[in-house]
């Protein structure tokens, strides 16, 4: 959100990206007698277009895979609570998008005057009200998915607002973005619960205790997948911080190393069981705190290998699908990073950031298949053409 799950899951994964300046730049609009008449169909279309740009609706396709990957990593099939949690994450993602532009309206007035707020197409109070309303809606949907989902959703919402308002331009910015994506995946794990079975507790107290214990086990089981998704987000966000100025070749090369390590770990044939809170999963979750993507992922790869047991459902088909999806992720993210390493100018760095955003879906698919749900992972790829078509009309950054 521009503050959390992507560019917060809000600048899609990037925080603030200069690529949008190439796509959406232009002078601020001024009133003109020949402009749309208020209330007319053309005026409504223009308003809808402005809100679509503000909320970066083409980036929404990167959200559902987080929850599905989390459900698979927790060893559960998606259910109605997964759907509620996904709708919650979509609301929080869009809240981050609106809050991101509200917080950056002064910067955008200089660097990106064509954006909806500096151009006057949407007023700052309306953008802030949208961010607040979407946050409230997201938390309400999380509450409907259960207490564990509400706790995780609250942490995600707090990360979104902290990122957009305070952390975005600090050294902690990339790590905050990575944590938001990781939390989004964990949301899928804790929200998706087991089916009721005979002999299960029926009274409120024991039932809540059993649900809480199950959610904790699923969260620990999903930590390695969350760490991999967070590491990818960390790498792309770190590169994005130099996309407007350019950098040395070292930055995209570090991102390339991170992608290679994530792809290697993502292709691992292990399936996460529901472990107890052991040191290895905790190390996998805490490696997100560093800001250097290559070093992060080297430690992450070792932690994942130590944390994951041998596959419980490791069939040849699952192995093949997981490897293919991980290779697709690597190809999508690595090629523009290699081009940026050869020519680390703003143009190629912006392309590398865009590649990192597009690679989010195949990474989610690989993590889902790796956890034992290759069919769901392969189905996630259907989101890519829709995301690509919509991104031609509305930039995800």
C-alpha positions in Angstrom: 0.0 0.0 0.0 1.7 3.1 -0.9 2.6 3.1 2.6 2.5 -0.7 3.1 2.2 -3.6 1.0 3.7 -2.3 -2.2 4.4 1.3 -2.7 3.2 1.0 0.6 1.4 -1.9 -0.4 1.3 1.6 -1.7 3.6 2.7 -4.2 3.2 -0.8 -5.1 6.3 -2.1 -3.6 8.4 0.9 -4.3 7.5 3.7 -2.0 7.9 6.6 -4.4 8.9 6.0 -8.0 10.0 8.3 -10.7 8.7 6.1 -13.4 5.3 7.5 -12.9 6.7 10.9 -13.8 7.5 9.6 -17.3 4.0 8.2 -17.7 1.9 10.8 -16.0 3.9 14.0 -16.1 2.5 17.2 -17.5 1.4 20.7 -16.4 -1.2 21.1 -13.8 -4.7 21.4 -15.3 -6.5 24.7 -15.1 -10.2 25.5 -15.6 -11.2 26.0 -19.2 -14.5 26.9 -20.7 -14.3 23.9 -23.0 -13.6 21.5 -20.1 -16.1 18.8 -18.9 -19.4 20.2 -17.6 -19.8 19.1 -14.0 -22.2 16.2 -13.7 -21.8 15.3 -17.4 -20.7 11.8 -18.4 -17.3 13.2 -19.5 -16.9 14.9 -16.1 -17.7 11.6 -14.3 -15.2 9.8 -16.5 -12.6 12.3 -15.7 -13.3 12.0 -12.0 -13.1 8.3 -12.2 -9.8 8.5 -14.0 -8.4 10.8 -11.4 -9.3 8.4 -8.6 -8.0 5.4 -10.5 -4.7 7.3 -10.8 -4.6 8.3 -7.1 -5.4 4.7 -6.0 -3.1 3.1 -8.6 -5.7 0.5 -9.3 -3.5 -1.5 -11.6 -1.3 -2.5 -8.7 -4.2 -4.2 -6.9 -3.5 -7.4 -8.7 -0.3 -7.8 -6.6 -2.4 -8.2 -3.4 -4.4 -11.4 -3.6 -1.4 -13.6 -4.1 0.0 -12.5 -0.7 -3.0 -14.0 1.1 -3.2 -17.1 -1.0 0.5 -17.8 -0.5 0.0 -17.3 3.2 -2.9 -19.7 3.4 -0.9 -22.3 1.5 2.2 -21.8 3.8 -0.1 -22.3 6.8 -1.2 -25.6 5.4 -4.8 -24.6 4.7 -7.1 -24.2 1.7 -8.6 -20.8 1.1 -12.0 -20.2 2.7 -14.5 -17.4 3.3 -12.1 -15.9 5.9 -9.4 -15.8 3.4 -11.7 -13.8 1.1 -12.5 -11.4 4.0 -8.8 -11.0 4.7 -8.1 -10.4 1.1 -10.7 -7.7 0.9 -9.3 -6.1 4.0 -5.8 -6.1 2.5 -7.1 -4.5 -0.7 -8.7 -1.7 1.4 -5.5 -1.1 3.4 -3.5 -1.1 0.2 -5.7 1.6 -1.3 -5.6 3.5 1.9 -1.9 3.6 1.6 -2.0 4.8 -1.9 -4.3 7.7 -1.1 -2.3 8.6 2.1 0.9 8.4 0.1 -0.2 11.1 -2.3 -1.7 13.2 0.5 1.6 13.1 2.4 3.7 13.9 -0.8 1.4 16.6 -2.3 4.1 19.3 -1.8 6.8 17.2 -3.5 4.4 16.2 -6.3 3.6 19.8 -7.0 7.2 20.2 -8.1 8.2 16.8 -9.4 4.9 15.3 -10.6 2.4 18.1 -11.2 0.2 15.8 -13.3 -0.7 13.7 -10.3 -4.4 14.0 -9.1 -3.7 16.2 -6.1 -1.3 18.9 -7.4 -3.3 19.1 -10.7 -6.4 19.9 -8.7 -8.5 17.0 -9.9 -8.8 15.7 -6.4 -8.6 17.8 -3.3 -6.3 16.9 -0.4 -9.2 16.6 2.1 -10.9 14.1 -0.1 -7.7 12.0 -0.4 -7.2 12.0 3.4 -10.8 11.1 3.9 -10.5 8.2 1.5 -7.4 7.0 3.3 -9.1 7.1 6.6 -12.3 5.5 5.3 -10.5 2.7 3.6 -8.4 2.0 6.7 -11.6 1.7 8.8 -13.2 -0.6 6.2 -10.0 -2.7 6.0 -10.0 -3.1 9.8 -13.7 -3.9 9.9 -13.2 -6.7 7.3 -10.2 -8.0 9.2 -12.4 -8.2 12.3 -15.0 -10.2 10.4 -12.2 -12.6 9.5 -11.5 -13.3 13.1 -9.4 -11.9 16.0 -6.0 -13.1 14.7 -6.7 -11.4 11.3 -7.7 -8.2 13.2 -4.4 -8.2 15.1 -2.4 -8.7 12.0 -4.5 -6.2 10.0 -4.0 -3.6 12.7 -0.2 -4.1 12.6 -0.4 -3.8 8.8 -2.5 -0.6 9.0 -0.1 0.9 11.5 2.9 0.1 9.2 1.1 1.7 6.3 0.5 5.0 8.1 3.9 5.1 9.7 5.6 4.5 6.4 3.6 7.2 4.5 3.8 9.8 7.2 7.2 9.3 8.8 9.4 6.5 7.5 9.3 6.8 3.8 12.3 9.1 3.3 14.3 7.6 6.2 16.8 4.7 6.3 14.0 2.6 7.7 11.8 3.1 4.7 12.7 0.0 2.7 12.5 -2.2 5.8 9.1 -0.8 6.7 7.9 -1.6 3.1 9.2 -5.1 3.4 7.5 -5.7 6.7 4.2 -4.5 5.2 4.4 -7.1 2.5 5.4 -9.8 4.9 2.5 -8.9 7.2 0.2 -9.2 4.2 1.3 -12.7 3.6 1.0 -13.6 7.3 -2.5 -12.2 7.2 -3.5 -15.0 4.8 -2.0 -17.6 7.1 -3.7 -16.5 10.4 -7.0 -15.7 8.8 -7.4 -19.1 7.0 -8.5 -21.5 9.8 -9.1 -25.2 10.0 -12.5 -26.8 9.4 -14.5 -27.7 12.5 -14.1 -31.3 13.5 -16.0 -33.6 15.8 -14.9 -33.2 19.4 -13.6 -29.6 18.8 -14.2 -27.1 21.6 -17.6 -25.5 21.5 -17.6 -23.0 24.3 -16.3 -19.5 23.7 -13.2 -19.5 25.9 -11.6 -22.8 24.8 -12.6 -22.1 21.2 -10.8 -18.7 21.2 -7.8 -20.3 22.8 -7.7 -23.1 20.2 -8.1 -20.6 17.4 -5.3 -18.4 18.8 -2.9 -21.3 19.1 -3.7 -22.5 15.6 -3.2 -19.0 14.2 0.2 -18.8 15.9 1.3 -22.1 14.5 0.2 -21.1 11.0 2.0 -17.8 11.3 5.3 -19.5 12.3 4.8 -21.9 9.4 4.4 -19.0 7.0 7.4 -17.0 8.3 9.9 -18.3 5.7 7.6 -17.4 2.8 6.8 -14.0 4.3 10.6 -13.4 4.7 11.2 -14.2 1.0 8.4 -11.9 -0.1 9.7 -9.2 2.2 13.3 -9.7 1.0 12.2 -9.1 -2.6 10.2 -6.0 -1.6 13.3 -4.7 0.3 15.5 -5.2 -2.7 13.1 -3.4 -5.1 12.3 -0.6 -2.7 16.1 0.0 -2.1 16.6 0.3 -5.9 13.6 2.6 -6.2 15.2 5.2 -3.9 17.7 6.1 -6.6 15.6 5.8 -9.7 15.1 9.5 -10.1 18.8 10.4 -9.7 20.7 7.3 -11.1 23.2 5.2 -9.2 26.4 3.2 -9.5 26.2 -0.3 -11.0 26.5 -1.8 -7.5 22.9 -1.0 -6.5 21.2 -3.0 -9.3 23.8 -5.7 -9.0 22.9 -6.1 -5.3 19.3 -6.3 -6.3 20.2 -8.9 -8.9 21.9 -11.0 -6.2 18.9 -10.6 -4.0 16.6 -11.8 -6.8 18.8 -14.8 -7.5 18.8 -15.8 -3.8 15.1 -15.4 -3.5 14.5 -17.5 -6.6 16.8 -20.2 -5.3 15.1 -20.4 -2.0 11.6 -20.1 -3.6 12.3 -23.1 -5.7 13.1 -25.2 -2.6 11.0 -28.3 -2.6 10.3 -28.2 1.1 6.9 -27.5 2.4 6.4 -25.6 5.6 4.9 -27.6 8.4 3.3 -25.9 11.4 6.4 -25.6 13.6 6.7 -24.4 17.1 8.4 -21.0 17.6 11.9 -22.2 17.1 14.9 -19.9 16.6 15.3 -20.6 12.9 11.9 -19.2 11.9 12.5 -16.2 14.1 15.8 -15.5 12.3 14.0 -15.8 9.0 11.5 -13.2 10.0 14.0 -10.8 11.5 16.4 -10.6 8.6 14.2 -8.0 7.1 15.6 -5.3 9.4 18.7 -4.8 7.3 18.7 -2.4 4.4 21.2 -4.1 2.1 19.3 -6.5 -0.1 22.2 -8.9 -1.1 23.3 -9.4 2.5 19.7 -9.8 3.6 18.9 -12.6 1.2 22.1 -14.5 1.8 21.2 -14.8 5.5 17.6 -15.4 4.5 18.5 -18.3 2.3 20.5 -20.0 5.1 17.7 -19.4 7.6 15.0 -20.8 5.2 17.1 -23.9 4.6 17.4 -24.5 8.3 13.8 -23.7 9.1 12.0 -25.9 6.5 11.7 -29.6 7.0 11.7 -32.1 4.1 8.5 -31.9 2.0 5.4 -33.5 3.2 3.7 -33.3 -0.2 6.8 -33.1 -2.4 5.6 -34.8 -5.6 7.4 -34.5 -9.0 4.6 -32.3 -10.3 4.8 -29.9 -7.4 8.5 -29.7 -7.8 8.3 -29.0 -11.5 5.6 -26.3 -11.1 7.5 -24.6 -8.3 10.7 -24.6 -10.3 9.0 -23.2 -13.3 7.3 -20.4 -11.4 10.5 -19.5 -9.5 12.3 -19.3 -12.9 9.6 -17.1 -14.2 10.0 -14.8 -11.2 13.7 -14.7 -11.7 13.5 -13.9 -15.4 10.9 -11.1 -14.9 12.9 -9.4 -12.2 16.5 -10.1 -13.3 16.5 -8.9 -16.9 15.7 -5.2 -16.2 18.1 -5.2 -13.2 20.9 -6.5 -15.5 20.2 -3.7 -18.0 20.3 -1.2 -15.1 23.6 -2.6 -14.0 25.0 -2.0 -17.4 23.5 1.5 -17.6 22.4 2.7 -14.1 20.6 5.8 -15.4 17.2 6.9 -14.1 15.5 5.4 -17.1 16.8 1.9 -16.7 16.5 2.0 -12.9 12.8 2.9 -13.3 12.5 -0.1 -15.7 14.1 -2.3 -13.0 11.7 -1.1 -10.4 8.8 -1.8 -12.8 10.2 -5.3 -13.4 10.3 -5.9 -9.7 6.7 -4.9 -9.3 5.7 -7.2 -12.2 7.7 -10.0 -10.6 5.6 -9.9 -7.5 2.9 -12.2 -8.9 5.1 -15.0 -10.2 7.0 -14.9 -6.8 3.7 -15.3 -4.9 2.8 -18.1 -7.3 6.1 -19.9 -6.6 5.7 -19.5 -2.9 2.2 -20.9 -3.1 3.3 -23.9 -5.1 6.3 -24.5 -2.9 3.9 -24.8 0.1 2.1 -27.6 -1.6 -0.6 -25.8 -3.7 0.8 -25.9 -7.3 -2.7 -25.5 -8.8 -3.4 -22.3 -6.9 0.1 -21.0 -7.7 -0.3 -21.6 -11.4 -3.8 -20.0 -11.3 -2.3 -16.8 -9.9 -0.5 -16.3 -13.2 -3.9 -15.4 -14.7 -3.6 -12.1 -12.9 -0.6 -11.0 -14.9 -2.3 -10.3 -18.3 -5.0 -8.3 -16.5 -2.5 -6.3 -14.5 -0.5 -5.6 -17.6 -3.5 -4.4 -19.6 -4.6 -2.1 -16.8 -1.1 -0.8 -16.2 -1.1 0.6 -19.7 -4.0 2.8 -18.8 -3.1 3.6 -15.1 0.5 3.4 -13.9 1.0 1.2 -10.9 3.6 3.7 -9.6 
